[in-house]
């Protein structure tokens, strides 16, 4: 909005209201700048770790590889692992920045066949059995490509963070849209933080062996918001986590 087209306040109350609005705007701009700074600093830090690992092991091979060829495969394995980690991270970052610029087209959609297809495709990739509990039809106004991505990411996590024998339950009913697993679940402290970019749950639990970047749920949250929906984490009974979603039925 051009400055000269802004309404000129005449009454003191209007001046006060405008000044409050202005301060709020300023605050949110500052907040955004601070978030961006924090984000760039996080990204740099997260990328430095695998790069240090790669460079260190390249140097090891250069120094000792000829004299001690037996160390080469191990060093190469580290380089391979760390470069894969970087690749995953960069792909997720691209997804995240893509999602933040995305304006999506939402259409009345039956979620049941959409989710059934994701479940069918994904079942082949994981050990756990995925059980789909669905009504005949669950209509919501969504963008189907992003909803597929959301379910894929949640299934991916359920697969990563629950035992191979555990059952993953996907519910697409008019009462509940959710993905549940029987893994270790998420502590209340972590529930508040797992949607943050780069946040990974306590390293003493499931994460000590599970690879990840901490970006998956940040992307999920952004995609859910683009669909004007919401997502929350509940405890699954008797164990595990349940990601519960709502999407608008209309508008
Ligand atoms: P990543 O899996 O790469 O660490 P995410 O953003 O997808 O990143 O998840 C953030 C954190 O939330 C994970 O590190 C893990 O601690 C926790 N988490 C996510 N999904 C689950 C789940 N289904 N069960 C238990 N913990 C989970």
Boltz pocket constraint, residues with backbone or C-beta under 6 A from the ligand:
constraints:
  - pocket:
      binder: B
      contacts: [[A, 153], [A, 154], [A, 157], [A, 158], [A, 161], [A, 162], [A, 181], [A, 183], [A, 184], [A, 185], [A, 186], [A, 194], [A, 195], [A, 196], [A, 199], [A, 200], [A, 201], [A, 202], [A, 206], [A, 207], [A, 211], [A, 212], [A, 213], [A, 214], [A, 215], [A, 216], [A, 217], [A, 218], [A, 241]]
      max_distance: 6.0
